[in-house]
Amino acid sequence: MKTLNPYYNESFSFDVTPEKMQRVHLHITVSDYDRVGSNERIGQVIIGANATGVALKQWSDMLATPRRSVAQWHTLLPIAED
């Protein structure tokens, strides 16, 4: 709380059919909450076949062990401004 370097210990579970696994990805955007003004996006993580590094490794591990949890810590990456 009250930091631009948040620490989360969350888990997510999704049910995706095998035929859709090669077409999906998970895009998580983290924003800070401001009561006054706008909420700032502070980082993102993308997990899926098009990911790189640790996120791609987690995706590969997940595909190799269906129906089992695959835990992985992720560092937020900068958000590319359009």
Gaussian input, Z-matrix of N, CA and C with variables (Angstrom, degrees):
# hf/3-21g

backbone

0 1
 N
 C     1     B1
 C     2     B2     1     A1
 N     3     B3     2     A2     1     D1
 C     4     B4     3     A3     2     D2
 C     5     B5     4     A4     3     D3
 N     6     B6     5     A5     4     D4
 C     7     B7     6     A6     5     D5
 C     8     B8     7     A7     6     D6
 N     9     B9     8     A8     7     D7
 C    10    B10     9     A9     8     D8
 C    11    B11    10    A10     9     D9
 N    12    B12    11    A11    10    D10
 C    13    B13    12    A12    11    D11
 C    14    B14    13    A13    12    D12
 N    15    B15    14    A14    13    D13
 C    16    B16    15    A15    14    D14
 C    17    B17    16    A16    15    D15
 N    18    B18    17    A17    16    D16
 C    19    B19    18    A18    17    D17
 C    20    B20    19    A19    18    D18
 N    21    B21    20    A20    19    D19
 C    22    B22    21    A21    20    D20
 C    23    B23    22    A22    21    D21
 N    24    B24    23    A23    22    D22
 C    25    B25    24    A24    23    D23
 C    26    B26    25    A25    24    D24
 N    27    B27    26    A26    25    D25
 C    28    B28    27    A27    26    D26
 C    29    B29    28    A28    27    D27
 N    30    B30    29    A29    28    D28
 C    31    B31    30    A30    29    D29
 C    32    B32    31    A31    30    D30
 N    33    B33    32    A32    31    D31
 C    34    B34    33    A33    32    D32
 C    35    B35    34    A34    33    D33
 N    36    B36    35    A35    34    D34
 C    37    B37    36    A36    35    D35
 C    38    B38    37    A37    36    D36
 N    39    B39    38    A38    37    D37
 C    40    B40    39    A39    38    D38
 C    41    B41    40    A40    39    D39
 N    42    B42    41    A41    40    D40
 C    43    B43    42    A42    41    D41
 C    44    B44    43    A43    42    D42
 N    45    B45    44    A44    43    D43
 C    46    B46    45    A45    44    D44
 C    47    B47    46    A46    45    D45
 N    48    B48    47    A47    46    D46
 C    49    B49    48    A48    47    D47
 C    50    B50    49    A49    48    D48
 N    51    B51    50    A50    49    D49
 C    52    B52    51    A51    50    D50
 C    53    B53    52    A52    51    D51
 N    54    B54    53    A53    52    D52
 C    55    B55    54    A54    53    D53
 C    56    B56    55    A55    54    D54
 N    57    B57    56    A56    55    D55
 C    58    B58    57    A57    56    D56
 C    59    B59    58    A58    57    D57
 N    60    B60    59    A59    58    D58
 C    61    B61    60    A60    59    D59
 C    62    B62    61    A61    60    D60
 N    63    B63    62    A62    61    D61
 C    64    B64    63    A63    62    D62
 C    65    B65    64    A64    63    D63
 N    66    B66    65    A65    64    D64
 C    67    B67    66    A66    65    D65
 C    68    B68    67    A67    66    D66
 N    69    B69    68    A68    67    D67
 C    70    B70    69    A69    68    D68
 C    71    B71    70    A70    69    D69
 N    72    B72    71    A71    70    D70
 C    73    B73    72    A72    71    D71
 C    74    B74    73    A73    72    D72
 N    75    B75    74    A74    73    D73
 C    76    B76    75    A75    74    D74
 C    77    B77    76    A76    75    D75
 N    78    B78    77    A77    76    D76
 C    79    B79    78    A78    77    D77
 C    80    B80    79    A79    78    D78
 N    81    B81    80    A80    79    D79
 C    82    B82    81    A81    80    D80
 C    83    B83    82    A82    81    D81
 N    84    B84    83    A83    82    D82
 C    85    B85    84    A84    83    D83
 C    86    B86    85    A85    84    D84
 N    87    B87    86    A86    85    D85
 C    88    B88    87    A87    86    D86
 C    89    B89    88    A88    87    D87
 N    90    B90    89    A89    88    D88
 C    91    B91    90    A90    89    D89
 C    92    B92    91    A91    90    D90
 N    93    B93    92    A92    91    D91
 C    94    B94    93    A93    92    D92
 C    95    B95    94    A94    93    D93
 N    96    B96    95    A95    94    D94
 C    97    B97    96    A96    95    D95
 C    98    B98    97    A97    96    D96
 N    99    B99    98    A98    97    D97
 C   100   B100    99    A99    98    D98
 C   101   B101   100   A100    99    D99
 N   102   B102   101   A101   100   D100
 C   103   B103   102   A102   101   D101
 C   104   B104   103   A103   102   D102
 N   105   B105   104   A104   103   D103
 C   106   B106   105   A105   104   D104
 C   107   B107   106   A106   105   D105
 N   108   B108   107   A107   106   D106
 C   109   B109   108   A108   107   D107
 C   110   B110   109   A109   108   D108
 N   111   B111   110   A110   109   D109
 C   112   B112   111   A111   110   D110
 C   113   B113   112   A112   111   D111
 N   114   B114   113   A113   112   D112
 C   115   B115   114   A114   113   D113
 C   116   B116   115   A115   114   D114
 N   117   B117   116   A116   115   D115
 C   118   B118   117   A117   116   D116
 C   119   B119   118   A118   117   D117
 N   120   B120   119   A119   118   D118
 C   121   B121   120   A120   119   D119
 C   122   B122   121   A121   120   D120
 N   123   B123   122   A122   121   D121
 C   124   B124   123   A123   122   D122
 C   125   B125   124   A124   123   D123
 N   126   B126   125   A125   124   D124
 C   127   B127   126   A126   125   D125
 C   128   B128   127   A127   126   D126
 N   129   B129   128   A128   127   D127
 C   130   B130   129   A129   128   D128
 C   131   B131   130   A130   129   D129
 N   132   B132   131   A131   130   D130
 C   133   B133   132   A132   131   D131
 C   134   B134   133   A133   132   D132
 N   135   B135   134   A134   133   D133
 C   136   B136   135   A135   134   D134
 C   137   B137   136   A136   135   D135
 N   138   B138   137   A137   136   D136
 C   139   B139   138   A138   137   D137
 C   140   B140   139   A139   138   D138
 N   141   B141   140   A140   139   D139
 C   142   B142   141   A141   140   D140
 C   143   B143   142   A142   141   D141
 N   144   B144   143   A143   142   D142
 C   145   B145   144   A144   143   D143
 C   146   B146   145   A145   144   D144
 N   147   B147   146   A146   145   D145
 C   148   B148   147   A147   146   D146
 C   149   B149   148   A148   147   D147
 N   150   B150   149   A149   148   D148
 C   151   B151   150   A150   149   D149
 C   152   B152   151   A151   150   D150
 N   153   B153   152   A152   151   D151
 C   154   B154   153   A153   152   D152
 C   155   B155   154   A154   153   D153
 N   156   B156   155   A155   154   D154
 C   157   B157   156   A156   155   D155
 C   158   B158   157   A157   156   D156
 N   159   B159   158   A158   157   D157
 C   160   B160   159   A159   158   D158
 C   161   B161   160   A160   159   D159
 N   162   B162   161   A161   160   D160
 C   163   B163   162   A162   161   D161
 C   164   B164   163   A163   162   D162
 N   165   B165   164   A164   163   D163
 C   166   B166   165   A165   164   D164
 C   167   B167   166   A166   165   D165
 N   168   B168   167   A167   166   D166
 C   169   B169   168   A168   167   D167
 C   170   B170   169   A169   168   D168
 N   171   B171   170   A170   169   D169
 C   172   B172   171   A171   170   D170
 C   173   B173   172   A172   171   D171
 N   174   B174   173   A173   172   D172
 C   175   B175   174   A174   173   D173
 C   176   B176   175   A175   174   D174
 N   177   B177   176   A176   175   D175
 C   178   B178   177   A177   176   D176
 C   179   B179   178   A178   177   D177
 N   180   B180   179   A179   178   D178
 C   181   B181   180   A180   179   D179
 C   182   B182   181   A181   180   D180
 N   183   B183   182   A182   181   D181
 C   184   B184   183   A183   182   D182
 C   185   B185   184   A184   183   D183
 N   186   B186   185   A185   184   D184
 C   187   B187   186   A186   185   D185
 C   188   B188   187   A187   186   D186
 N   189   B189   188   A188   187   D187
 C   190   B190   189   A189   188   D188
 C   191   B191   190   A190   189   D189
 N   192   B192   191   A191   190   D190
 C   193   B193   192   A192   191   D191
 C   194   B194   193   A193   192   D192
 N   195   B195   194   A194   193   D193
 C   196   B196   195   A195   194   D194
 C   197   B197   196   A196   195   D195
 N   198   B198   197   A197   196   D196
 C   199   B199   198   A198   197   D197
 C   200   B200   199   A199   198   D198
 N   201   B201   200   A200   199   D199
 C   202   B202   201   A201   200   D200
 C   203   B203   202   A202   201   D201
 N   204   B204   203   A203   202   D202
 C   205   B205   204   A204   203   D203
 C   206   B206   205   A205   204   D204
 N   207   B207   206   A206   205   D205
 C   208   B208   207   A207   206   D206
 C   209   B209   208   A208   207   D207
 N   210   B210   209   A209   208   D208
 C   211   B211   210   A210   209   D209
 C   212   B212   211   A211   210   D210
 N   213   B213   212   A212   211   D211
 C   214   B214   213   A213   212   D212
 C   215   B215   214   A214   213   D213
 N   216   B216   215   A215   214   D214
 C   217   B217   216   A216   215   D215
 C   218   B218   217   A217   216   D216
 N   219   B219   218   A218   217   D217
 C   220   B220   219   A219   218   D218
 C   221   B221   220   A220   219   D219
 N   222   B222   221   A221   220   D220
 C   223   B223   222   A222   221   D221
 C   224   B224   223   A223   222   D222
 N   225   B225   224   A224   223   D223
 C   226   B226   225   A225   224   D224
 C   227   B227   226   A226   225   D225
 N   228   B228   227   A227   226   D226
 C   229   B229   228   A228   227   D227
 C   230   B230   229   A229   228   D228
 N   231   B231   230   A230   229   D229
 C   232   B232   231   A231   230   D230
 C   233   B233   232   A232   231   D231
 N   234   B234   233   A233   232   D232
 C   235   B235   234   A234   233   D233
 C   236   B236   235   A235   234   D234
 N   237   B237   236   A236   235   D235
 C   238   B238   237   A237   236   D236
 C   239   B239   238   A238   237   D237
 N   240   B240   239   A239   238   D238
 C   241   B241   240   A240   239   D239
 C   242   B242   241   A241   240   D240
 N   243   B243   242   A242   241   D241
 C   244   B244   243   A243   242   D242
 C   245   B245   244   A244   243   D243

   B1=1.4448
   B2=1.5335
   B3=1.3032
   B4=1.4647
   B5=1.5278
   B6=1.3514
   B7=1.4570
   B8=1.5273
   B9=1.3182
   B10=1.4549
   B11=1.5249
   B12=1.3330
   B13=1.4585
   B14=1.5230
   B15=1.3350
   B16=1.4652
   B17=1.5243
   B18=1.3107
   B19=1.4496
   B20=1.5245
   B21=1.3065
   B22=1.4611
   B23=1.5161
   B24=1.3047
   B25=1.4571
   B26=1.5183
   B27=1.3197
   B28=1.4610
   B29=1.5191
   B30=1.2934
   B31=1.4622
   B32=1.5176
   B33=1.3257
   B34=1.4544
   B35=1.5195
   B36=1.3088
   B37=1.4579
   B38=1.5226
   B39=1.3346
   B40=1.4527
   B41=1.5177
   B42=1.3172
   B43=1.4437
   B44=1.5256
   B45=1.3428
   B46=1.4588
   B47=1.5265
   B48=1.3095
   B49=1.4592
   B50=1.5310
   B51=1.3347
   B52=1.4756
   B53=1.5269
   B54=1.3227
   B55=1.4680
   B56=1.5299
   B57=1.3139
   B58=1.4665
   B59=1.5295
   B60=1.3185
   B61=1.4676
   B62=1.5321
   B63=1.3085
   B64=1.4662
   B65=1.5201
   B66=1.3413
   B67=1.4705
   B68=1.5195
   B69=1.3160
   B70=1.4593
   B71=1.5243
   B72=1.3095
   B73=1.4557
   B74=1.5246
   B75=1.2905
   B76=1.4543
   B77=1.5207
   B78=1.3156
   B79=1.4648
   B80=1.5212
   B81=1.3267
   B82=1.4650
   B83=1.5213
   B84=1.3186
   B85=1.4622
   B86=1.5212
   B87=1.3234
   B88=1.4621
   B89=1.5266
   B90=1.3225
   B91=1.4631
   B92=1.5182
   B93=1.3356
   B94=1.4599
   B95=1.5252
   B96=1.3016
   B97=1.4584
   B98=1.5223
   B99=1.3116
   B100=1.4546
   B101=1.5229
   B102=1.3054
   B103=1.4695
   B104=1.5196
   B105=1.3254
   B106=1.4588
   B107=1.5291
   B108=1.2962
   B109=1.4579
   B110=1.5109
   B111=1.3223
   B112=1.4647
   B113=1.5210
   B114=1.3166
   B115=1.4483
   B116=1.5265
   B117=1.3383
   B118=1.4572
   B119=1.5156
   B120=1.3299
   B121=1.4585
   B122=1.5212
   B123=1.3402
   B124=1.4616
   B125=1.5223
   B126=1.3207
   B127=1.4590
   B128=1.5091
   B129=1.3270
   B130=1.4576
   B131=1.5260
   B132=1.3233
   B133=1.4585
   B134=1.5217
   B135=1.3153
   B136=1.4590
   B137=1.5191
   B138=1.3382
   B139=1.4576
   B140=1.5259
   B141=1.3228
   B142=1.4558
   B143=1.5157
   B144=1.3157
   B145=1.4570
   B146=1.5216
   B147=1.3264
   B148=1.4670
   B149=1.5190
   B150=1.3288
   B151=1.4632
   B152=1.5296
   B153=1.3148
   B154=1.4598
   B155=1.5193
   B156=1.3149
   B157=1.4602
   B158=1.5238
   B159=1.3202
   B160=1.4624
   B161=1.5310
   B162=1.3216
   B163=1.4650
   B164=1.5298
   B165=1.3280
   B166=1.4584
   B167=1.5254
   B168=1.3313
   B169=1.4674
   B170=1.5186
   B171=1.3361
   B172=1.4550
   B173=1.5249
   B174=1.3231
   B175=1.4689
   B176=1.5285
   B177=1.3224
   B178=1.4613
   B179=1.5211
   B180=1.3329
   B181=1.4661
   B182=1.5279
   B183=1.3148
   B184=1.4583
   B185=1.5299
   B186=1.3349
   B187=1.4659
   B188=1.5278
   B189=1.3311
   B190=1.4639
   B191=1.5303
   B192=1.3300
   B193=1.4697
   B194=1.5293
   B195=1.3450
   B196=1.4695
   B197=1.5275
   B198=1.3213
   B199=1.4742
   B200=1.5220
   B201=1.3365
   B202=1.4605
   B203=1.5184
   B204=1.3058
   B205=1.4644
   B206=1.5209
   B207=1.3257
   B208=1.4624
   B209=1.5232
   B210=1.3107
   B211=1.4647
   B212=1.5242
   B213=1.3292
   B214=1.4590
   B215=1.5235
   B216=1.3213
   B217=1.4572
   B218=1.5185
   B219=1.3279
   B220=1.4632
   B221=1.5201
   B222=1.3043
   B223=1.4554
   B224=1.5181
   B225=1.3338
   B226=1.4644
   B227=1.5286
   B228=1.3200
   B229=1.4645
   B230=1.5143
   B231=1.3271
   B232=1.4747
   B233=1.5206
   B234=1.3012
   B235=1.4516
   B236=1.5134
   B237=1.3226
   B238=1.4680
   B239=1.5230
   B240=1.3141
   B241=1.4620
   B242=1.5223
   B243=1.3224
   B244=1.4736
   B245=1.4927
   A1=109.48
   A2=116.33
   A3=123.51
   A4=112.32
   A5=115.92
   A6=120.31
   A7=109.69
   A8=116.40
   A9=120.55
   A10=110.73
   A11=116.63
   A12=122.70
   A13=109.12
   A14=117.23
   A15=119.88
   A16=112.30
   A17=115.12
   A18=123.61
   A19=106.44
   A20=117.30
   A21=121.44
   A22=108.69
   A23=115.98
   A24=121.69
   A25=106.64
   A26=116.01
   A27=122.62
   A28=109.95
   A29=115.85
   A30=120.50
   A31=108.75
   A32=115.44
   A33=121.89
   A34=108.61
   A35=116.07
   A36=121.11
   A37=108.32
   A38=116.06
   A39=121.84
   A40=108.71
   A41=116.17
   A42=121.58
   A43=107.99
   A44=116.38
   A45=122.16
   A46=107.67
   A47=116.23
   A48=119.95
   A49=110.46
   A50=117.57
   A51=120.25
   A52=113.84
   A53=117.69
   A54=119.03
   A55=112.85
   A56=118.51
   A57=121.40
   A58=113.44
   A59=117.82
   A60=121.07
   A61=113.74
   A62=118.67
   A63=120.65
   A64=112.80
   A65=117.22
   A66=120.35
   A67=113.47
   A68=118.96
   A69=120.47
   A70=110.89
   A71=115.52
   A72=122.33
   A73=107.95
   A74=115.75
   A75=122.46
   A76=107.77
   A77=116.38
   A78=122.54
   A79=106.73
   A80=116.33
   A81=122.09
   A82=108.04
   A83=116.20
   A84=121.94
   A85=108.03
   A86=116.35
   A87=121.94
   A88=108.39
   A89=115.43
   A90=121.36
   A91=109.35
   A92=115.85
   A93=118.05
   A94=107.69
   A95=115.77
   A96=121.70
   A97=108.73
   A98=116.47
   A99=122.14
   A100=109.15
   A101=116.31
   A102=119.39
   A103=110.68
   A104=115.50
   A105=121.03
   A106=106.81
   A107=117.12
   A108=120.15
   A109=111.15
   A110=115.59
   A111=119.58
   A112=111.07
   A113=115.03
   A114=121.27
   A115=108.57
   A116=117.24
   A117=121.80
   A118=110.55
   A119=116.49
   A120=119.81
   A121=107.09
   A122=116.62
   A123=119.14
   A124=113.62
   A125=118.49
   A126=119.48
   A127=111.91
   A128=114.34
   A129=119.65
   A130=110.50
   A131=114.74
   A132=123.40
   A133=106.42
   A134=116.52
   A135=121.43
   A136=107.23
   A137=115.56
   A138=121.63
   A139=107.48
   A140=116.70
   A141=120.98
   A142=110.76
   A143=116.38
   A144=121.56
   A145=112.40
   A146=118.54
   A147=122.05
   A148=113.15
   A149=117.72
   A150=121.71
   A151=109.80
   A152=115.73
   A153=121.36
   A154=109.10
   A155=116.81
   A156=122.58
   A157=113.80
   A158=115.10
   A159=122.73
   A160=111.49
   A161=117.29
   A162=120.63
   A163=111.00
   A164=117.50
   A165=120.72
   A166=110.81
   A167=116.58
   A168=119.99
   A169=110.47
   A170=117.80
   A171=119.93
   A172=110.50
   A173=117.33
   A174=121.19
   A175=110.30
   A176=117.12
   A177=121.16
   A178=111.61
   A179=116.93
   A180=121.19
   A181=110.56
   A182=116.46
   A183=121.12
   A184=110.52
   A185=117.38
   A186=120.88
   A187=111.21
   A188=117.00
   A189=121.23
   A190=112.47
   A191=117.52
   A192=120.93
   A193=109.92
   A194=117.15
   A195=119.81
   A196=111.77
   A197=115.06
   A198=123.53
   A199=113.91
   A200=117.30
   A201=121.05
   A202=108.68
   A203=116.04
   A204=120.36
   A205=109.98
   A206=114.98
   A207=121.48
   A208=106.57
   A209=116.32
   A210=121.49
   A211=110.68
   A212=115.83
   A213=120.86
   A214=109.62
   A215=117.41
   A216=121.53
   A217=108.21
   A218=116.41
   A219=121.30
   A220=109.67
   A221=115.66
   A222=122.10
   A223=107.33
   A224=115.94
   A225=119.67
   A226=110.28
   A227=115.13
   A228=121.05
   A229=109.05
   A230=117.03
   A231=118.90
   A232=111.33
   A233=115.45
   A234=121.65
   A235=108.99
   A236=116.26
   A237=120.78
   A238=108.31
   A239=116.15
   A240=121.10
   A241=108.86
   A242=116.42
   A243=121.64
   A244=111.44
   D1=141.18
   D2=178.88
   D3=58.93
   D4=44.17
   D5=177.90
   D6=-145.94
   D7=149.17
   D8=173.70
   D9=-91.26
   D10=6.27
   D11=175.60
   D12=-122.67
   D13=69.33
   D14=-175.45
   D15=-71.05
   D16=156.48
   D17=178.60
   D18=-124.97
   D19=118.67
   D20=-178.63
   D21=-117.92
   D22=143.22
   D23=173.90
   D24=-127.70
   D25=73.16
   D26=-174.91
   D27=-117.56
   D28=155.99
   D29=172.36
   D30=-130.05
   D31=149.44
   D32=-179.10
   D33=-130.43
   D34=146.03
   D35=178.52
   D36=-133.16
   D37=130.85
   D38=179.89
   D39=-131.33
   D40=144.62
   D41=176.95
   D42=-106.31
   D43=109.59
   D44=-177.31
   D45=-124.78
   D46=133.09
   D47=179.94
   D48=-66.97
   D49=148.75
   D50=-178.71
   D51=-55.79
   D52=-36.49
   D53=-178.79
   D54=-69.48
   D55=-19.13
   D56=178.88
   D57=-95.13
   D58=-9.12
   D59=-173.96
   D60=-59.79
   D61=-33.35
   D62=-179.21
   D63=-80.00
   D64=-8.89
   D65=-177.40
   D66=-109.68
   D67=-3.78
   D68=-176.20
   D69=-108.01
   D70=157.84
   D71=170.15
   D72=-149.37
   D73=162.11
   D74=179.24
   D75=-111.18
   D76=122.52
   D77=-179.20
   D78=-118.31
   D79=111.29
   D80=-178.64
   D81=-109.18
   D82=124.60
   D83=175.92
   D84=-114.73
   D85=131.48
   D86=-179.69
   D87=-107.04
   D88=129.39
   D89=179.62
   D90=-124.45
   D91=148.78
   D92=172.07
   D93=-86.93
   D94=154.12
   D95=-177.98
   D96=-104.89
   D97=126.69
   D98=176.70
   D99=-119.87
   D100=131.03
   D101=176.73
   D102=-71.16
   D103=-32.37
   D104=178.63
   D105=-119.36
   D106=133.18
   D107=-179.72
   D108=91.30
   D109=-163.84
   D110=-176.89
   D111=-100.63
   D112=155.76
   D113=176.15
   D114=-80.47
   D115=133.86
   D116=-178.98
   D117=-96.35
   D118=134.28
   D119=171.33
   D120=-78.70
   D121=126.60
   D122=-175.48
   D123=-109.11
   D124=-10.53
   D125=177.59
   D126=171.70
   D127=173.85
   D128=-177.68
   D129=-148.88
   D130=162.37
   D131=172.22
   D132=-137.93
   D133=134.26
   D134=175.93
   D135=-121.38
   D136=124.89
   D137=-179.31
   D138=-120.98
   D139=128.65
   D140=179.50
   D141=161.37
   D142=-172.54
   D143=-177.08
   D144=-63.16
   D145=-26.94
   D146=-179.90
   D147=-92.95
   D148=4.01
   D149=-179.73
   D150=-75.40
   D151=173.77
   D152=177.15
   D153=-132.56
   D154=165.81
   D155=173.58
   D156=60.21
   D157=-135.23
   D158=-176.32
   D159=-61.21
   D160=-37.57
   D161=-179.14
   D162=-65.12
   D163=-38.81
   D164=177.38
   D165=-69.55
   D166=-37.95
   D167=177.52
   D168=-62.77
   D169=-43.52
   D170=178.10
   D171=-62.13
   D172=-41.60
   D173=178.80
   D174=-61.00
   D175=-45.54
   D176=179.05
   D177=-63.41
   D178=-43.22
   D179=177.68
   D180=-62.05
   D181=-39.70
   D182=-179.91
   D183=-64.97
   D184=-42.85
   D185=178.91
   D186=-66.19
   D187=-32.59
   D188=-178.99
   D189=-74.94
   D190=-21.63
   D191=-177.72
   D192=-131.18
   D193=70.56
   D194=-178.27
   D195=-60.03
   D196=148.19
   D197=178.20
   D198=67.39
   D199=14.76
   D200=175.50
   D201=-122.93
   D202=146.70
   D203=177.88
   D204=-71.96
   D205=139.68
   D206=175.30
   D207=-125.85
   D208=105.22
   D209=-176.61
   D210=-86.32
   D211=142.55
   D212=178.78
   D213=-159.94
   D214=133.10
   D215=172.33
   D216=-83.95
   D217=140.88
   D218=178.93
   D219=-125.90
   D220=141.88
   D221=172.89
   D222=-94.87
   D223=134.77
   D224=178.99
   D225=-65.01
   D226=136.55
   D227=176.43
   D228=-100.57
   D229=153.65
   D230=178.35
   D231=-61.65
   D232=151.76
   D233=177.54
   D234=-92.27
   D235=124.44
   D236=178.90
   D237=-73.23
   D238=124.43
   D239=178.04
   D240=-82.88
   D241=133.49
   D242=-178.92
   D243=-79.22

